[in-house]
């Protein structure tokens, strides 16, 4: 039986069946992080993230504000800009913005329908997809549907294995790096910096604002 997505409540109910690592609750899911599943689903969706340019932002501190500043600067140049950030304060729609306004419920429903249909065509609901992966996929689809010029993606956690790291951005930005999320990212600056630097791709310019010399050394490798 296919999942019906008609409104925001349907989206919330669907997401509740998938593990939310932001709150450590939800249904059973895979324990190993990788980008293979994201790429499989994006292929199923005909790679919506390739329909527009992207910028990618990671870091321990300041990545959210940096993402918003960059999105605003791009919009001031007459571009139609998408912004994906996390977590949300009150509503799911706050995570996805287009030209400074949070996505409408109608547009989010339309994007989620496309994602869910792709999942169910292939794996009967794909129970191993996480809460954050689903929202990332929905954002990528929503931006393509809105025909934006460029999207700014804030990393959810880390960088190397974050679901946003499937994009090929025009620029990768790494803000300040500090000790945080040690269980997932590592117990010292060196290990954490390596995870953040995982968004760096060959031939893609990098802007680094990390002040810690150890972190700078890792990013420069």
C-alpha positions as CSV (number, residue, x, y, z in Angstrom):
1,X,0.0,0.0,0.0
2,X,1.4,3.3,-1.0
3,X,1.9,6.2,1.4
4,X,-0.5,9.1,0.9
5,X,1.0,12.6,1.4
6,X,-1.7,15.2,1.4
7,X,-0.7,17.7,4.1
8,X,1.9,18.6,6.7
9,X,0.5,16.1,9.2
10,X,1.0,13.3,6.7
11,X,4.7,14.4,6.3
12,X,5.1,14.5,10.1
13,X,3.6,11.0,10.5
14,X,5.8,9.6,7.7
15,X,9.0,11.2,9.2
16,X,8.1,9.8,12.6
17,X,8.5,6.3,11.2
18,X,12.2,7.0,10.4
19,X,15.1,7.5,12.8
20,X,15.7,11.1,13.9
21,X,19.3,11.3,15.1
22,X,18.6,14.9,16.1
23,X,16.4,13.6,18.9
24,X,17.5,10.0,19.0
25,X,14.1,8.6,18.5
26,X,12.1,6.9,15.8
27,X,11.9,3.5,14.1
28,X,14.6,1.0,13.4
29,X,17.2,2.0,10.8
30,X,20.6,1.1,9.6
31,X,23.6,1.8,11.9
32,X,26.2,2.6,9.3
33,X,26.3,6.1,7.7
34,X,27.2,6.4,4.1
35,X,26.1,8.3,1.0
36,X,25.2,5.3,-1.1
37,X,21.5,5.4,-0.1
38,X,21.2,9.1,-0.8
39,X,22.8,8.7,-4.3
40,X,20.5,5.7,-5.1
41,X,17.4,7.8,-4.3
42,X,18.7,10.9,-6.1
43,X,19.3,8.7,-9.2
44,X,15.7,7.5,-8.9
45,X,14.6,11.2,-8.8
46,X,16.7,12.1,-11.8
47,X,19.3,14.0,-9.7
48,X,17.2,17.1,-8.9
49,X,20.2,18.8,-7.2
50,X,21.9,19.1,-10.6
51,X,19.2,21.5,-11.7
52,X,20.8,24.5,-9.9
53,X,24.1,25.7,-8.5
54,X,25.0,24.9,-4.9
55,X,27.2,26.1,-2.0
56,X,28.1,23.8,1.0
57,X,28.8,25.0,4.5
58,X,30.2,22.9,7.4
59,X,31.7,23.8,10.8
60,X,31.1,23.6,14.5
61,X,30.1,27.2,15.1
62,X,28.6,29.8,12.8
63,X,27.6,27.6,9.9
64,X,23.9,28.4,10.1
65,X,24.5,32.2,10.3
66,X,27.1,31.9,7.5
67,X,24.6,30.0,5.3
68,X,21.9,32.7,5.9
69,X,24.4,35.5,5.1
70,X,25.5,33.8,1.9
71,X,21.9,33.2,0.8
72,X,21.0,36.8,1.5
73,X,24.0,38.0,-0.4
74,X,23.2,35.9,-3.4
75,X,19.6,37.0,-3.4
76,X,20.7,40.6,-3.3
77,X,22.4,40.0,-6.7
78,X,19.0,39.1,-8.3
79,X,19.3,35.4,-8.0
80,X,16.5,33.0,-6.9
81,X,18.1,31.3,-3.8
82,X,17.2,28.2,-1.8
83,X,18.4,27.7,1.7
84,X,18.5,24.4,3.7
85,X,19.3,24.5,7.4
86,X,18.7,22.5,10.5
87,X,17.2,22.0,13.0
88,X,13.9,23.8,12.9
89,X,12.6,25.8,15.9
90,X,8.9,25.3,15.5
91,X,7.9,24.0,12.0
92,X,9.4,21.7,9.5
93,X,8.9,24.3,6.8
94,X,11.5,26.5,8.5
95,X,14.3,24.2,7.3
96,X,13.7,25.0,3.6
97,X,13.6,28.6,2.4
98,X,13.3,30.2,-1.0
99,X,14.3,33.8,-1.4
100,X,14.2,34.3,2.4
101,X,10.7,32.9,2.9
102,X,10.1,29.4,4.4
103,X,8.6,26.9,2.0
104,X,4.8,26.7,1.8
105,X,3.0,23.6,3.1
106,X,1.7,23.0,-0.5
107,X,5.3,23.1,-2.0
108,X,6.7,20.9,0.8
109,X,3.8,18.4,0.2
110,X,4.5,18.4,-3.5
111,X,8.2,17.7,-2.9
112,X,7.6,15.0,-0.3
113,X,5.2,13.2,-2.6
114,X,7.9,12.9,-5.3
115,X,10.4,11.6,-2.7
116,X,8.0,9.1,-1.2
117,X,6.9,7.8,-4.6
118,X,10.6,7.3,-5.6
119,X,11.3,5.4,-2.4
120,X,8.2,3.2,-2.7
121,X,8.8,2.4,-6.3
122,X,12.2,0.9,-5.4
123,X,12.1,-0.4,-1.9
124,X,8.5,-0.5,-0.6
125,X,9.0,2.5,1.7
126,X,12.8,2.2,2.3
127,X,12.7,2.0,6.1
128,X,16.4,2.5,6.4
129,X,16.2,6.2,5.2
130,X,16.6,8.6,8.1
131,X,14.6,11.7,9.1
132,X,17.4,14.0,8.0
133,X,18.0,12.2,4.7
134,X,14.3,12.5,3.9
135,X,14.3,16.3,4.6
136,X,17.5,16.7,2.6
137,X,15.9,14.9,-0.4
138,X,12.7,16.9,-0.1
139,X,14.7,20.2,-0.1
140,X,16.6,19.1,-3.2
141,X,13.4,18.3,-5.0
142,X,11.6,21.4,-3.8
143,X,14.5,23.7,-5.0
144,X,14.3,22.0,-8.5
145,X,10.5,22.4,-8.6
146,X,10.9,26.1,-7.7
147,X,13.5,26.6,-10.4
148,X,15.9,28.4,-8.2
149,X,19.3,29.6,-9.4
150,X,21.4,28.5,-6.5
151,X,20.9,26.6,-3.2
152,X,22.9,27.0,0.0
153,X,23.1,23.8,2.0
154,X,24.1,23.7,5.7
155,X,25.6,20.4,6.8
156,X,23.5,18.7,9.5
157,X,26.4,16.9,11.3
158,X,30.0,16.6,10.5
159,X,30.4,16.7,6.8
160,X,32.1,13.7,5.2
161,X,29.1,11.4,5.6
162,X,26.3,14.0,6.0
163,X,23.5,13.5,3.6
164,X,24.1,17.0,2.1
165,X,27.5,15.8,0.9
166,X,26.1,14.4,-2.3
167,X,26.2,17.8,-4.0
168,X,29.0,19.2,-6.2
169,X,29.1,22.8,-5.0
170,X,30.6,25.9,-6.6
171,X,32.3,26.5,-3.2
172,X,32.7,24.7,0.1
173,X,32.8,26.8,3.3
174,X,34.2,25.6,6.6
175,X,33.5,27.8,9.6
176,X,35.0,27.6,13.1
177,X,35.9,24.1,14.2
178,X,35.7,23.0,17.9
179,X,35.0,20.1,20.1
180,X,31.4,18.9,19.7
181,X,29.5,15.7,18.9
182,X,32.5,13.6,20.0
183,X,30.6,10.3,19.9
184,X,30.0,10.7,16.2
185,X,32.9,12.9,15.0
186,X,35.8,12.1,17.2
187,X,37.4,13.1,20.5
188,X,39.9,15.7,19.3
189,X,40.2,18.6,16.9
190,X,42.2,16.6,14.4
191,X,39.5,13.9,14.1
192,X,36.6,16.4,14.0
193,X,38.4,18.6,11.4
194,X,38.8,15.6,9.2
195,X,35.0,15.0,9.3
196,X,34.3,18.7,8.5
197,X,36.9,18.7,5.7
198,X,35.1,15.8,4.2
199,X,33.0,18.2,2.2
200,X,36.1,19.4,0.3
201,X,36.1,18.1,-3.3
202,X,38.8,18.1,-6.0
203,X,38.7,21.3,-8.1
204,X,36.1,23.1,-5.8
205,X,37.2,26.3,-4.1
206,X,37.3,26.2,-0.3
207,X,36.8,29.1,2.1
208,X,38.0,28.2,5.7
209,X,37.4,30.4,8.8
210,X,38.8,27.9,11.3
211,X,41.2,29.6,13.7
212,X,42.7,26.5,15.3
213,X,46.1,25.7,13.8
214,X,45.4,21.9,13.9
215,X,42.1,22.4,12.1
216,X,43.7,24.7,9.5
217,X,46.4,22.1,8.8
218,X,43.8,19.3,8.2
219,X,41.7,21.5,5.9
220,X,44.8,22.5,3.9
221,X,45.8,18.9,3.2
